[in-house]
Amino acid sequence: MPMPTLLSGRLTVPAVAAPMFLVSGPDLVVETCRAGAVGTFPALNQRTTAGYADWLDEIAGRLGPDTAPFGVNIVVHRSNPRLEADLQVTVDRKVPLVITSLGLNRDLIAAVHSYGGLVFHDVTSLKFATKAAEAGVDGLIAVTYGAGGHAGLISPFAALHEIRRIFSGTLLLGGAMATGAQIAAARLMGADLVYVGTRFMATHESLAVPRQKQMLLEAQAADIVYTPAVSGVPGNFLRASLAAAGRDPDDLTPPENLNFGTTDAKAWKDLWAAGQGVGAIDDLPVAAELVARLASEYRAALAAAPDFLHDLRA
């Protein structure tokens, strides 16, 4: 489908830098948007609603009218005690894009729509996609096999095909996206935008600690473990970080209580989410350089696409 009006003409590459818990901050958001991709961050990366409001004011003050818009992630699970307060701040500041996760909230959707904002919702199955589509979200983010953090087990090929059959809005694909060629492939498969997380974690502006970034440089896809042991919901994490924290990477026992970082971030401080795209990470560029690289690779891949027709029968 056509790019949403909010994004049309403002991107250099059809990508959203995913909101990463304890990793995405104002510098990463601003530099990503200035370079032409959508920068986002989780509201809970600021430990208070007042701090969240301060970040929104800072980001809005550093971006111009022609940059890519920014967005925030709001966890709508009942374990988030700040949901109502953070939503009010979001509405007051008219945040352009709100990404919801871990549940649906129709009141939030209506509130964001009241000022012309967009709501994208991340889903890991067709069941969740159907519910979100019925709730009236503007976009669905297919968080497929291999994505960092909470992720599904469905192939991106299957997910895009099945979701598009029941949803005509903006469709995003997430899951091991790390290069411009992969972004081009996602577009050819039917995605309108892609959702890139781990690759942006390995940037200069990322709030990831040095050892975390070094693990990303050293890791391959085989170093990612899919486990519910961190939050209670299955997700992908760096095996080395689990081992370094004294946890058994192969222990699939979930915690007694769900922990999404809504009340206590300790479980996430040393247990680091990452996707299977880590094998494509070889450096720690500034965000602007990464976006420019993705855009160049994306255009090169699309320019080369007609070559695949040369050896085929007419």
Summary of the structure (lengths in Angstrom):
residues: 314
radius of gyration: 18.4
end to end distance: 28.1
largest distance: 62.9
contacts: 1111
relative contact order: 0.15
helix: 42%
strand: 16%
